[in-house]
Amino acid sequence: MTIVLKRGEYDSPDALVGTAVQCLIEDDREEDAHREDLLAQIDAAEAEIDRGEYVEYDADSIHELAKDVHQRGLQRMAAQGGKTGTRG
């Protein structure tokens, strides 16, 4: 805190603490919004299950699903010119 005040970034310790508190409040709001979004997605998924809108997999079909997902990923990557989405 002393270093930040010496650099002149804040007029007073109160201003620094006030900014820090505002950042914490904003972080809490973002976490609450994210939590609410996740809960809404879970509720929607549970409703789909209740309506029978799901697929059950066994050992063979889960393997086929994995192959299909992999193939779609390769196709998407090829369509993007080979970009993997990773840095470097």
N, C-alpha and C positions, 0 to 999 in steps of 0.2 A: 504494500500500500504506500509506503514511504517513497519508493522508487517512482511509482506512477505519479504521485503528487509532486515530486521534485522535477519530473519531466514537464510539468505544467499541463498535463492532460485533463486535470480537474481543478476547479477553483478551491475546493475544500474537501476535507475528509467526508463531510456529509454528502457532498455531490457524488463522490465516488461510491459511497455506500448506497445512496439512492439509486444510482445506475445499476449496481450489482443486484439490488433487490428487484428492480424492474426486470432485469434479465432472468432472475429466478422465477418471477411470476409468469413471464412469457413462456419459459420452458415448461412450467406446470400446465399452462393452457394448451400448449402444443401436445404434451403427453396426454392430457385429457381428451383432446380431439382425436388423437390417434387411437386411444383406448375405445372411445365411442364408435369409431369407424370399424375397429376390429370386432367389437361386440355386435354391431349391425351385420357384419359379414357372417359371423357365427350364427346369429339368429336366422339369416337367410338360408344358410347351409342346412341348419337343423330343420327348417320348414321344407326344404327340398327332400330331405331324407324322410320326413313324415309323409310326404306325398308320394314316396316311392321313386323319386327322381334320382337314382344313383345306380352305379354299376358295381357288382361284386366281382372280385377277382380271385382266381385260384393261382397255384404256382405256375401253370402254363400261360394263363391269360395275362398275368402280371409281367411275365417275360416278354410277351408280345407287345404289351403297352410300352415297356421300356424301349424296345426296338423301334416302335413307332415314334416315340418322343425323340429318340436319338436321330432318326431319319429326318424328322421335321426340323430339328435343330441344324443338321447339316445343310438341308435345303435353304433354310433361312440365312445361314452363314454364307452360302454360295451366292444367294441373291444380293447380299450386302457386299459382295466383292471379297469375300474371305475374311472380313473383319470379325474378330472374336469378341469384341467388346471389352477387351482388357487393354491396359495401358502398356506401352513399351514397344 
